[in-house]
């Protein structure tokens, strides 16, 4: 429901505020005063495109803002999916700068036009004899059928199963695609796996082999250096070992001459023992350090194979090769077990498809059960609206499974005898078609949360009696739905719960459109003018009072 509307610097409107009634609102005014301009401004809130041509003053920005009460529309998921904060009172704002840049906001959060459009069509429905709106769309017609037949439970069940059906279908298709891709490269993967597996790689072995190779390749030089060290250490005349032994003997004598030298003696003793241990290790290394040509070639050969595979696969370690080996092993295993996996997925998909078809059939039956009554009610209402020869039929066709079900519906209509029924999207717009749209919305008013309905001169070209019948139905709808009606008929305007008058103000530098809500006595005068012209007679004023007093 539209709580308030603010328009600034749009077309002929300088600054306008409107707080419509929650029920039936009438808007009247002289031709060209700006009634349709308001619809253009509302269109901006519904996501319509605009440019700087709409600016009244080219150096100021245009602002259109609507405050809506939205708790009845079930929009929580929409706000969540659109990353918007939900509040029962929603503020939609559209700004157009002098440069032509347009910005849209929902609760002060910037949004794209597509988001605004999706939200706007839930909150407002502009009904014009020149606008077929979305009634010609199959998806909207199907939504009407669901609302009338009360098939929401069946639809929810079907959609849940359909979602699972799609997931099962995707899982099967993914497996088949994987099988196709894997089988294409299966032989190559198996060859690469065998090549890697043949090496029996071990983590850390590359570093160990490289270290061992370095020792073997330098064994002669290493032995020479060890021998040189041992000679320096073990020479009987000037060897380090002989000298350290003499020092140890001297420390023994020194320690006997004073306790303060005992600590130094112990430190040297540790150093001497460490030296002897190093000497023994070098002797062992010298004894074992013989060039093993076979071992050297084996290490070189293994490292060569490791390096070749690393270069081939663009890797730099044994661990990376081992990871690749595992990956290839998994792929080979998958290929070997794909047929079984596909068979399991195929059975799951077929079971879900059968379940989905059963749920879809129940949904179809529920929908079709409402066709006769829907057609009957539409024909009855159209007769009341002076289309006595109207024919309406809901045509049904089965379709491939979709999120909306297994059904396609098409509303067929003709206003005249002997004229073939046609789909609504092919029926020329006009007064008769406008009344058909109205009749559908009248029927749906107590079955779904309708948006704010805006009727733009829907009463054009109809008689006074039909207009009264039309506005009577509007009053019934307005008991639970907000309606804004732009009219030129006094008998229609007199039935409103609120009456707004649009007029031109020529006192300013530019002609400006303004609007104000009429008080009781002002309504009488406005209705009298609609009946008899700018200078209404006493008779016209009496007629206006009668119209107001006879308000339903």
LOPAFI-704405 format. One record per residue (C-alpha): chain; x, y, z; residue number from 1. Coordinates in Angstrom, 1 decimal. Example, Ala and Ser with C-alpha at 12.3 -4.5 7.8 and 13.67 -1.06 7.14 Angstrom:
2
(node A, (12.3, -4.5, 7.8), 1) (node A, (13.7, -1.1, 7.1), 2) 
END
This chain:
552
(node A, (0.0, 0.0, 0.0), 1) (node A, (1.3, 3.5, -0.9), 2) (node A, (1.4, 5.6, 2.2), 3) (node A, (2.8, 8.7, 0.7), 4) (node A, (4.2, 10.1, -2.6), 5) (node A, (6.7, 12.9, -3.0), 6) (node A, (7.5, 14.4, -6.4), 7) (node A, (10.0, 17.2, -7.0), 8) (node A, (11.1, 18.8, -10.3), 9) (node A, (9.3, 16.3, -12.6), 10) (node A, (7.7, 17.5, -15.8), 11) (node A, (5.1, 20.2, -14.7), 12) (node A, (5.4, 19.3, -11.1), 13) (node A, (7.6, 21.5, -8.9), 14) (node A, (6.9, 20.1, -5.5), 15) (node A, (4.1, 17.7, -4.7), 16) (node A, (3.1, 15.5, -1.8), 17) (node A, (0.3, 13.0, -1.7), 18) (node A, (-0.9, 10.8, 1.2), 19) (node A, (-3.6, 8.6, -0.3), 20) (node A, (-6.3, 6.7, 1.6), 21) (node A, (-5.8, 3.0, 2.2), 22) (node A, (-9.0, 2.4, 0.3), 23) (node A, (-10.5, 4.1, -2.8), 24) (node A, (-8.8, 7.3, -4.0), 25) (node A, (-10.2, 9.5, -6.8), 26) (node A, (-8.1, 11.9, -8.8), 27) (node A, (-9.8, 14.4, -11.1), 28) (node A, (-8.7, 17.6, -12.8), 29) (node A, (-8.9, 19.4, -16.1), 30) (node A, (-7.3, 18.0, -19.2), 31) (node A, (-3.5, 18.5, -19.3), 32) (node A, (-3.4, 19.5, -15.6), 33) (node A, (-0.9, 16.7, -14.8), 34) (node A, (-2.9, 13.6, -13.9), 35) (node A, (-1.0, 11.4, -16.3), 36) (node A, (2.3, 13.1, -15.2), 37) (node A, (1.8, 11.5, -11.8), 38) (node A, (1.6, 8.1, -13.5), 39) (node A, (4.9, 8.9, -15.2), 40) (node A, (6.5, 9.7, -11.8), 41) (node A, (5.1, 6.5, -10.3), 42) (node A, (6.6, 4.7, -13.3), 43) (node A, (10.0, 5.9, -12.2), 44) (node A, (9.5, 4.1, -8.9), 45) (node A, (8.6, 1.0, -10.9), 46) (node A, (11.9, 1.0, -12.7), 47) (node A, (11.0, 2.9, -15.9), 48) (node A, (13.9, 4.7, -17.7), 49) (node A, (14.1, 8.5, -17.8), 50) (node A, (16.3, 11.3, -18.9), 51) (node A, (16.8, 15.0, -18.3), 52) (node A, (13.7, 15.8, -20.5), 53) (node A, (11.6, 15.1, -17.4), 54) (node A, (13.3, 17.9, -15.4), 55) (node A, (11.1, 21.0, -14.9), 56) (node A, (14.1, 23.1, -13.9), 57) (node A, (17.1, 21.8, -15.9), 58) (node A, (19.6, 22.9, -13.2), 59) (node A, (18.0, 20.9, -10.4), 60) (node A, (17.7, 17.2, -9.8), 61) (node A, (14.4, 15.3, -10.0), 62) (node A, (13.3, 13.3, -6.9), 63) (node A, (10.4, 10.8, -6.7), 64) (node A, (9.9, 9.0, -3.4), 65) (node A, (7.2, 6.6, -2.3), 66) (node A, (6.6, 5.1, 1.1), 67) (node A, (5.0, 1.7, 1.0), 68) (node A, (3.5, -0.6, 3.7), 69) (node A, (4.6, -4.0, 2.5), 70) (node A, (4.1, -6.6, 5.3), 71) (node A, (1.4, -8.4, 3.3), 72) (node A, (3.4, -9.2, 0.2), 73) (node A, (5.8, -11.8, 1.5), 74) (node A, (8.9, -10.0, 0.3), 75) (node A, (11.4, -11.1, 3.0), 76) (node A, (13.2, -13.5, 0.7), 77) (node A, (13.3, -10.9, -2.1), 78) (node A, (15.0, -8.4, 0.2), 79) (node A, (17.4, -11.1, 1.5), 80) (node A, (18.3, -12.2, -2.0), 81) (node A, (18.8, -8.6, -3.1), 82) (node A, (21.0, -7.9, -0.1), 83) (node A, (18.6, -5.3, 1.3), 84) (node A, (17.4, -4.6, 4.8), 85) (node A, (13.7, -5.5, 5.2), 86) (node A, (11.3, -3.3, 7.0), 87) (node A, (7.5, -3.4, 6.9), 88) (node A, (7.6, 0.3, 5.8), 89) (node A, (9.7, 0.5, 2.6), 90) (node A, (11.0, 3.7, 1.0), 91) (node A, (11.7, 3.7, -2.7), 92) (node A, (13.4, 6.8, -4.1), 93) (node A, (14.5, 7.7, -7.6), 94) (node A, (16.8, 10.6, -8.4), 95) (node A, (17.7, 12.1, -11.8), 96) (node A, (20.5, 14.6, -11.9), 97) (node A, (20.8, 17.5, -14.4), 98) (node A, (23.6, 15.5, -16.0), 99) (node A, (21.1, 12.8, -16.8), 100) (node A, (22.5, 10.3, -14.2), 101) (node A, (19.8, 8.2, -12.6), 102) (node A, (20.1, 6.6, -9.2), 103) (node A, (17.6, 4.3, -7.4), 104) (node A, (17.3, 3.5, -3.7), 105) (node A, (15.4, 1.1, -1.6), 106) (node A, (15.5, 2.0, 2.1), 107) (node A, (18.4, 4.3, 1.3), 108) (node A, (20.4, 1.4, -0.3), 109) (node A, (21.4, 1.9, -3.9), 110) (node A, (19.9, -0.7, -6.2), 111) (node A, (19.9, -1.5, -9.9), 112) (node A, (16.9, -0.8, -12.1), 113) (node A, (16.1, -4.5, -12.5), 114) (node A, (15.8, -4.8, -8.8), 115) (node A, (13.6, -1.7, -8.6), 116) (node A, (11.5, -3.1, -11.5), 117) (node A, (11.0, -6.5, -9.7), 118) (node A, (9.9, -4.8, -6.5), 119) (node A, (7.8, -2.1, -8.2), 120) (node A, (5.6, -4.6, -10.0), 121) (node A, (4.7, -6.3, -6.7), 122) (node A, (3.8, -2.9, -5.1), 123) (node A, (2.0, -1.1, -8.0), 124) (node A, (-0.1, -2.1, -10.9), 125) (node A, (-1.0, 0.7, -13.4), 126) (node A, (-4.2, -0.3, -15.2), 127) (node A, (-4.8, 1.7, -18.4), 128) (node A, (-7.0, 1.1, -21.4), 129) (node A, (-3.8, 1.7, -23.4), 130) (node A, (-1.7, -0.7, -21.5), 131) (node A, (-2.1, -4.5, -21.5), 132) (node A, (0.5, -4.7, -18.7), 133) (node A, (1.6, -8.2, -18.1), 134) (node A, (-1.8, -10.0, -18.4), 135) (node A, (-0.8, -11.3, -21.8), 136) (node A, (2.2, -13.2, -20.3), 137) (node A, (1.7, -16.9, -19.7), 138) (node A, (3.5, -16.9, -16.4), 139) (node A, (1.2, -14.2, -15.0), 140) (node A, (-1.9, -16.0, -16.3), 141) (node A, (-0.6, -19.2, -14.6), 142) (node A, (-0.2, -17.3, -11.4), 143) (node A, (-3.8, -16.1, -11.6), 144) (node A, (-5.0, -19.7, -12.2), 145) (node A, (-3.0, -20.9, -9.1), 146) (node A, (-4.4, -18.1, -7.0), 147) (node A, (-8.0, -18.8, -8.1), 148) (node A, (-7.7, -22.6, -7.8), 149) (node A, (-5.9, -22.4, -4.5), 150) (node A, (-3.2, -24.7, -5.8), 151) (node A, (-0.3, -23.1, -3.8), 152) (node A, (0.2, -26.2, -1.6), 153) (node A, (0.4, -28.5, -4.7), 154) (node A, (2.7, -26.0, -6.4), 155) (node A, (5.0, -25.8, -3.4), 156) (node A, (5.3, -29.6, -3.2), 157) (node A, (5.9, -29.8, -6.9), 158) (node A, (8.6, -27.1, -6.9), 159) (node A, (10.4, -28.8, -4.0), 160) (node A, (10.5, -32.1, -5.9), 161) (node A, (11.3, -30.3, -9.2), 162) (node A, (14.4, -28.7, -7.5), 163) (node A, (15.5, -32.1, -6.4), 164) (node A, (14.9, -33.4, -9.9), 165) (node A, (17.0, -30.7, -11.4), 166) (node A, (19.8, -31.5, -8.9), 167) (node A, (19.6, -35.2, -9.7), 168) (node A, (19.7, -34.3, -13.5), 169) (node A, (22.7, -32.1, -13.0), 170) (node A, (24.5, -34.7, -11.0), 171) (node A, (23.9, -37.3, -13.7), 172) (node A, (25.0, -34.9, -16.5), 173) (node A, (28.1, -34.0, -14.6), 174) (node A, (29.1, -37.6, -14.1), 175) (node A, (28.5, -38.3, -17.8), 176) (node A, (30.6, -35.3, -18.8), 177) (node A, (33.3, -36.3, -16.4), 178) (node A, (33.2, -39.8, -17.8), 179) (node A, (33.5, -38.4, -21.4), 180) (node A, (36.5, -36.2, -20.4), 181) (node A, (38.2, -38.9, -18.3), 182) (node A, (37.8, -41.6, -21.0), 183) (node A, (39.3, -39.3, -23.6), 184) (node A, (42.5, -39.0, -21.6), 185) (node A, (42.3, -42.3, -19.7), 186) (node A, (45.1, -44.1, -21.6), 187) (node A, (47.4, -41.1, -21.3), 188) (node A, (46.6, -40.8, -17.5), 189) (node A, (47.3, -44.5, -17.1), 190) (node A, (50.6, -44.2, -19.0), 191) (node A, (51.7, -41.2, -16.8), 192) (node A, (50.6, -43.1, -13.6), 193) (node A, (52.7, -46.2, -14.6), 194) (node A, (55.7, -44.0, -15.3), 195) (node A, (55.5, -42.4, -11.9), 196) (node A, (54.6, -45.5, -10.0), 197) (node A, (57.6, -47.4, -11.5), 198) (node A, (59.9, -45.0, -9.6), 199) (node A, (58.4, -45.9, -6.2), 200) (node A, (59.1, -42.3, -5.0), 201) (node A, (59.7, -41.6, -1.4), 202) (node A, (59.3, -38.3, 0.4), 203) (node A, (62.6, -36.5, 1.0), 204) (node A, (64.7, -38.9, -1.1), 205) (node A, (65.8, -36.3, -3.6), 206) (node A, (67.7, -34.2, -1.0), 207) (node A, (69.2, -37.4, 0.4), 208) (node A, (70.3, -38.7, -3.0), 209) (node A, (71.7, -35.3, -4.0), 210) (node A, (73.8, -35.2, -0.8), 211) (node A, (75.0, -38.8, -1.3), 212) (node A, (75.9, -38.0, -4.9), 213) (node A, (77.9, -35.0, -3.8), 214) (node A, (80.0, -37.2, -1.4), 215) (node A, (80.6, -39.9, -4.0), 216) (node A, (81.7, -37.5, -6.7), 217) (node A, (84.2, -35.8, -4.4), 218) (node A, (85.4, -38.9, -2.5), 219) (node A, (89.1, -38.7, -3.6), 220) (node A, (89.4, -35.0, -2.6), 221) (node A, (87.6, -35.8, 0.7), 222) (node A, (90.0, -38.6, 1.5), 223) (node A, (93.0, -36.4, 0.7), 224) (node A, (91.8, -33.7, 3.1), 225) (node A, (91.0, -36.3, 5.8), 226) (node A, (94.5, -37.8, 5.5), 227) (node A, (96.0, -34.3, 5.7), 228) (node A, (94.0, -33.6, 8.9), 229) (node A, (95.0, -36.9, 10.5), 230) (node A, (98.6, -36.4, 9.7), 231) (node A, (98.6, -33.0, 11.4), 232) (node A, (96.8, -34.6, 14.4), 233) (node A, (98.8, -37.8, 14.7), 234) (node A, (102.4, -36.9, 13.8), 235) (node A, (104.7, -38.1, 16.6), 236) (node A, (107.0, -35.1, 16.6), 237) (node A, (104.7, -32.1, 15.9), 238) (node A, (101.1, -33.6, 15.8), 239) (node A, (98.3, -31.8, 17.5), 240) (node A, (97.3, -34.9, 19.3), 241) (node A, (100.8, -35.3, 20.8), 242) (node A, (100.8, -31.6, 21.9), 243) (node A, (97.4, -31.9, 23.5), 244) (node A, (98.5, -35.0, 25.4), 245) (node A, (101.5, -33.0, 26.8), 246) (node A, (99.1, -30.2, 27.7), 247) (node A, (96.9, -32.7, 29.5), 248) (node A, (99.9, -34.0, 31.5), 249) (node A, (100.9, -30.4, 32.4), 250) (node A, (97.3, -29.6, 33.6), 251) (node A, (97.4, -32.7, 35.9), 252) (node A, (100.5, -31.2, 37.6), 253) (node A, (99.0, -27.7, 37.6), 254) (node A, (95.7, -28.9, 39.2), 255) (node A, (97.8, -30.4, 42.1), 256) (node A, (99.2, -27.0, 42.8), 257) (node A, (95.9, -25.2, 43.3), 258) (node A, (92.2, -25.9, 43.2), 259) (node A, (91.5, -22.9, 41.1), 260) (node A, (93.1, -24.7, 38.1), 261) (node A, (90.8, -27.8, 38.4), 262) (node A, (88.0, -26.1, 36.4), 263) (node A, (90.4, -25.2, 33.6), 264) (node A, (91.7, -28.8, 33.6), 265) (node A, (88.1, -30.1, 33.3), 266) (node A, (87.4, -27.8, 30.4), 267) (node A, (90.5, -28.9, 28.6), 268) (node A, (89.8, -32.6, 29.3), 269) (node A, (86.4, -32.1, 27.5), 270) (node A, (88.1, -30.4, 24.6), 271) (node A, (90.7, -33.2, 24.4), 272) (node A, (88.0, -35.9, 24.4), 273) (node A, (86.1, -34.1, 21.7), 274) (node A, (89.2, -33.8, 19.6), 275) (node A, (89.9, -37.6, 20.0), 276) (node A, (86.3, -38.3, 19.0), 277) (node A, (86.6, -36.2, 15.8), 278) (node A, (89.9, -37.9, 15.0), 279) (node A, (88.2, -41.4, 15.3), 280) (node A, (85.3, -40.3, 13.1), 281) (node A, (87.7, -39.0, 10.4), 282) (node A, (89.6, -42.4, 10.6), 283) (node A, (86.3, -44.2, 10.1), 284) (node A, (85.3, -41.9, 7.2), 285) (node A, (88.7, -42.4, 5.6), 286) (node A, (88.4, -46.2, 5.8), 287) (node A, (84.9, -46.2, 4.3), 288) (node A, (85.5, -43.5, 1.7), 289) (node A, (86.2, -45.6, -1.3), 290) (node A, (84.8, -44.7, -4.7), 291) (node A, (81.8, -47.0, -5.5), 292) (node A, (81.3, -46.5, -9.2), 293) (node A, (78.1, -48.7, -9.3), 294) (node A, (76.4, -46.7, -6.5), 295) (node A, (77.4, -43.5, -8.1), 296) (node A, (75.8, -44.5, -11.4), 297) (node A, (72.7, -45.8, -9.7), 298) (node A, (72.2, -42.5, -7.9), 299) (node A, (72.9, -40.5, -11.0), 300) (node A, (70.4, -42.6, -13.0), 301) (node A, (67.6, -42.3, -10.4), 302) (node A, (68.1, -38.5, -10.0), 303) (node A, (68.1, -38.2, -13.8), 304) (node A, (64.7, -39.9, -13.9), 305) (node A, (63.3, -37.7, -11.1), 306) (node A, (64.6, -34.6, -12.8), 307) (node A, (63.1, -35.7, -16.2), 308) (node A, (59.7, -36.2, -14.7), 309) (node A, (59.8, -32.9, -12.8), 310) (node A, (60.6, -31.1, -16.0), 311) (node A, (57.9, -33.0, -17.9), 312) (node A, (55.2, -32.1, -15.5), 313) (node A, (56.5, -28.6, -14.5), 314) (node A, (57.1, -29.6, -10.9), 315) (node A, (60.0, -29.0, -8.6), 316) (node A, (60.0, -31.7, -5.9), 317) (node A, (59.5, -35.4, -5.3), 318) (node A, (56.5, -34.5, -3.1), 319) (node A, (54.8, -32.7, -5.9), 320) (node A, (55.4, -35.7, -8.2), 321) (node A, (53.9, -38.0, -5.5), 322) (node A, (50.8, -35.7, -5.3), 323) (node A, (50.4, -35.9, -9.1), 324) (node A, (50.7, -39.6, -8.9), 325) (node A, (47.9, -39.8, -6.4), 326) (node A, (45.8, -37.5, -8.5), 327) (node A, (46.3, -39.7, -11.6), 328) (node A, (45.6, -42.8, -9.5), 329) (node A, (42.2, -41.2, -8.5), 330) (node A, (41.4, -40.4, -12.1), 331) (node A, (42.2, -43.9, -13.2), 332) (node A, (40.1, -45.3, -10.4), 333) (node A, (37.2, -43.0, -11.3), 334) (node A, (37.3, -44.2, -14.9), 335) (node A, (37.3, -47.8, -13.7), 336) (node A, (34.3, -47.1, -11.5), 337) (node A, (32.4, -44.6, -13.5), 338) (node A, (29.9, -47.0, -15.1), 339) (node A, (28.7, -48.1, -11.7), 340) (node A, (28.5, -44.4, -10.5), 341) (node A, (26.6, -43.4, -13.6), 342) (node A, (24.2, -46.3, -13.1), 343) (node A, (23.5, -45.3, -9.5), 344) (node A, (22.9, -41.6, -10.6), 345) (node A, (20.7, -42.7, -13.5), 346) (node A, (18.4, -44.7, -11.2), 347) (node A, (18.2, -41.8, -8.7), 348) (node A, (17.3, -39.4, -11.5), 349) (node A, (14.6, -41.7, -12.9), 350) (node A, (13.1, -42.1, -9.5), 351) (node A, (13.0, -38.4, -8.9), 352) (node A, (11.6, -37.8, -12.4), 353) (node A, (8.8, -40.2, -11.7), 354) (node A, (8.1, -38.4, -8.4), 355) (node A, (8.2, -35.0, -10.1), 356) (node A, (5.8, -36.1, -12.8), 357) (node A, (3.3, -37.4, -10.2), 358) (node A, (3.5, -34.1, -8.3), 359) (node A, (3.1, -32.2, -11.5), 360) (node A, (0.0, -34.2, -12.5), 361) (node A, (-1.6, -33.4, -9.1), 362) (node A, (-0.8, -29.7, -9.7), 363) (node A, (-2.3, -29.8, -13.2), 364) (node A, (-5.5, -31.4, -12.0), 365) (node A, (-5.9, -28.8, -9.2), 366) (node A, (-5.3, -26.0, -11.7), 367) (node A, (-7.7, -27.4, -14.3), 368) (node A, (-10.4, -27.9, -11.7), 369) (node A, (-10.7, -24.1, -11.3), 370) (node A, (-11.0, -23.3, -15.1), 371) (node A, (-14.8, -23.7, -15.4), 372) (node A, (-15.6, -21.5, -12.4), 373) (node A, (-13.0, -18.9, -13.3), 374) (node A, (-14.5, -18.6, -16.9), 375) (node A, (-18.0, -18.5, -15.5), 376) (node A, (-17.2, -15.7, -13.0), 377) (node A, (-15.4, -13.7, -15.7), 378) (node A, (-18.3, -13.9, -18.1), 379) (node A, (-20.7, -12.9, -15.4), 380) (node A, (-18.7, -9.8, -14.4), 381) (node A, (-18.2, -8.8, -18.0), 382) (node A, (-21.9, -9.0, -18.6), 383) (node A, (-22.4, -6.6, -15.6), 384) (node A, (-19.9, -4.3, -17.3), 385) (node A, (-22.0, -4.2, -20.5), 386) (node A, (-20.0, -6.8, -22.5), 387) (node A, (-23.0, -9.2, -22.8), 388) (node A, (-21.5, -11.3, -25.6), 389) (node A, (-18.1, -11.8, -24.0), 390) (node A, (-16.6, -15.2, -24.3), 391) (node A, (-13.7, -16.3, -22.1), 392) (node A, (-11.8, -19.6, -22.2), 393) (node A, (-8.6, -20.9, -20.5), 394) (node A, (-6.7, -23.0, -22.9), 395) (node A, (-4.4, -25.6, -21.4), 396) (node A, (-1.3, -27.4, -22.8), 397) (node A, (1.2, -29.7, -21.3), 398) (node A, (4.8, -28.6, -21.5), 399) (node A, (8.2, -30.0, -20.6), 400) (node A, (8.8, -29.9, -16.8), 401) (node A, (9.7, -26.4, -15.5), 402) (node A, (9.8, -24.6, -12.2), 403) (node A, (6.1, -23.6, -12.7), 404) (node A, (4.8, -27.1, -13.4), 405) (node A, (3.9, -29.1, -16.4), 406) (node A, (1.3, -26.6, -17.7), 407) (node A, (1.0, -23.7, -20.1), 408) (node A, (-2.2, -21.7, -20.0), 409) (node A, (-3.5, -19.1, -22.4), 410) (node A, (-6.5, -16.9, -21.7), 411) (node A, (-8.7, -16.5, -24.8), 412) (node A, (-11.2, -13.7, -25.2), 413) (node A, (-13.7, -12.2, -27.6), 414) (node A, (-16.2, -9.5, -26.9), 415) (node A, (-18.5, -10.2, -29.8), 416) (node A, (-20.7, -13.1, -31.1), 417) (node A, (-19.3, -14.9, -34.1), 418) (node A, (-15.8, -13.7, -33.5), 419) (node A, (-13.1, -16.2, -32.8), 420) (node A, (-11.5, -16.4, -29.4), 421) (node A, (-8.0, -14.9, -29.4), 422) (node A, (-5.1, -14.9, -26.9), 423) (node A, (-5.1, -11.7, -24.8), 424) (node A, (-1.7, -10.6, -26.3), 425) (node A, (-3.4, -10.5, -29.7), 426) (node A, (-6.5, -8.7, -28.6), 427) (node A, (-6.4, -5.0, -29.4), 428) (node A, (-6.3, -2.7, -26.4), 429) (node A, (-9.4, -0.6, -25.8), 430) (node A, (-12.3, -0.1, -23.4), 431) (node A, (-13.5, -3.7, -23.6), 432) (node A, (-10.1, -5.2, -23.0), 433) (node A, (-9.6, -2.7, -20.1), 434) (node A, (-12.8, -4.0, -18.5), 435) (node A, (-11.6, -7.6, -19.0), 436) (node A, (-8.5, -6.7, -17.1), 437) (node A, (-10.5, -5.1, -14.4), 438) (node A, (-12.8, -8.1, -14.1), 439) (node A, (-9.9, -10.4, -13.6), 440) (node A, (-8.5, -8.2, -10.9), 441) (node A, (-11.9, -8.0, -9.2), 442) (node A, (-12.1, -11.7, -9.1), 443) (node A, (-8.5, -12.0, -7.7), 444) (node A, (-9.0, -9.3, -5.1), 445) (node A, (-10.0, -11.7, -2.4), 446) (node A, (-7.6, -14.4, -3.4), 447) (node A, (-4.2, -12.7, -3.4), 448) (node A, (-2.4, -9.7, -2.0), 449) (node A, (-2.8, -7.3, -5.0), 450) (node A, (-0.5, -4.3, -5.4), 451) (node A, (-1.8, -0.8, -5.2), 452) (node A, (-4.1, -0.7, -8.2), 453) (node A, (-4.0, 2.5, -10.3), 454) (node A, (-6.8, 2.8, -12.8), 455) (node A, (-6.1, 5.4, -15.5), 456) (node A, (-9.5, 6.5, -16.9), 457) (node A, (-10.8, 3.0, -17.1), 458) (node A, (-14.3, 4.5, -17.3), 459) (node A, (-13.6, 6.1, -20.7), 460) (node A, (-16.3, 5.3, -23.3), 461) (node A, (-18.8, 3.6, -20.9), 462) (node A, (-22.3, 4.6, -19.9), 463) (node A, (-23.3, 6.0, -16.5), 464) (node A, (-24.9, 2.8, -15.4), 465) (node A, (-21.9, 0.7, -16.3), 466) (node A, (-19.7, 3.2, -14.6), 467) (node A, (-21.7, 2.9, -11.4), 468) (node A, (-21.4, -0.9, -11.6), 469) (node A, (-17.6, -0.5, -12.2), 470) (node A, (-17.1, 1.8, -9.2), 471) (node A, (-19.3, -0.4, -7.0), 472) (node A, (-16.8, -3.2, -7.7), 473) (node A, (-13.9, -0.9, -7.0), 474) (node A, (-15.5, -0.1, -3.6), 475) (node A, (-15.7, -3.8, -2.9), 476) (node A, (-12.1, -4.3, -3.9), 477) (node A, (-11.0, -1.3, -1.9), 478) (node A, (-12.2, -2.9, 1.3), 479) (node A, (-9.0, -4.9, 1.3), 480) (node A, (-6.8, -3.2, -1.4), 481) (node A, (-5.7, 0.3, -2.0), 482) (node A, (-7.0, 1.8, -5.3), 483) (node A, (-6.2, 5.0, -7.0), 484) (node A, (-8.5, 5.9, -9.8), 485) (node A, (-8.0, 8.7, -12.3), 486) (node A, (-11.5, 9.5, -13.7), 487) (node A, (-13.5, 12.0, -15.7), 488) (node A, (-16.9, 10.8, -14.6), 489) (node A, (-18.6, 12.5, -11.7), 490) (node A, (-20.6, 9.4, -10.7), 491) (node A, (-17.3, 7.5, -10.3), 492) (node A, (-15.4, 10.3, -8.5), 493) (node A, (-18.3, 10.7, -6.0), 494) (node A, (-17.7, 7.2, -4.7), 495) (node A, (-14.1, 7.7, -3.5), 496) (node A, (-13.1, 7.6, 0.1), 497) (node A, (-10.7, 10.4, -0.7), 498) (node A, (-10.8, 12.9, -3.6), 499) (node A, (-7.7, 14.6, -5.0), 500) (node A, (-7.8, 17.5, -7.4), 501) (node A, (-5.0, 18.2, -9.9), 502) (node A, (-4.8, 21.7, -11.3), 503) (node A, (-2.4, 24.1, -13.1), 504) (node A, (-0.9, 27.1, -11.3), 505) (node A, (0.1, 29.8, -13.8), 506) (node A, (1.1, 32.4, -11.2), 507) (node A, (4.8, 31.4, -11.3), 508) (node A, (7.4, 31.9, -14.0), 509) (node A, (6.4, 28.4, -15.4), 510) (node A, (3.1, 26.6, -15.5), 511) (node A, (3.1, 24.3, -12.5), 512) (node A, (0.9, 21.2, -11.7), 513) (node A, (-0.3, 20.9, -8.2), 514) (node A, (-2.6, 18.6, -6.3), 515) (node A, (-4.6, 18.9, -3.1), 516) (node A, (-7.1, 16.7, -1.3), 517) (node A, (-10.6, 18.2, -1.4), 518) (node A, (-12.7, 18.8, 1.6), 519) (node A, (-16.4, 17.9, 1.7), 520) (node A, (-17.7, 21.2, 0.3), 521) (node A, (-14.9, 21.4, -2.2), 522) (node A, (-15.8, 17.9, -3.5), 523) (node A, (-19.4, 19.1, -4.1), 524) (node A, (-18.2, 22.0, -6.2), 525) (node A, (-15.7, 19.9, -8.2), 526) (node A, (-18.3, 17.2, -8.9), 527) (node A, (-20.8, 20.0, -10.0), 528) (node A, (-18.1, 21.3, -12.4), 529) (node A, (-17.6, 17.8, -13.8), 530) (node A, (-21.4, 17.6, -14.4), 531) (node A, (-22.1, 21.1, -15.8), 532) (node A, (-18.8, 22.8, -16.5), 533) (node A, (-16.8, 25.7, -15.0), 534) (node A, (-19.9, 27.6, -13.7), 535) (node A, (-22.2, 24.9, -12.4), 536) (node A, (-25.9, 25.6, -11.8), 537) (node A, (-27.8, 25.1, -8.6), 538) (node A, (-29.1, 22.0, -10.2), 539) (node A, (-25.7, 20.6, -10.9), 540) (node A, (-24.6, 21.3, -7.3), 541) (node A, (-27.7, 19.5, -6.0), 542) (node A, (-26.8, 16.6, -8.3), 543) (node A, (-23.3, 16.6, -6.9), 544) (node A, (-24.6, 16.5, -3.3), 545) (node A, (-26.8, 13.6, -4.3), 546) (node A, (-23.8, 11.7, -5.8), 547) (node A, (-21.9, 12.1, -2.5), 548) (node A, (-24.8, 11.2, -0.3), 549) (node A, (-25.5, 8.1, -2.4), 550) (node A, (-21.9, 6.9, -2.0), 551) (node A, (-22.0, 3.2, -1.5), 552) 
END
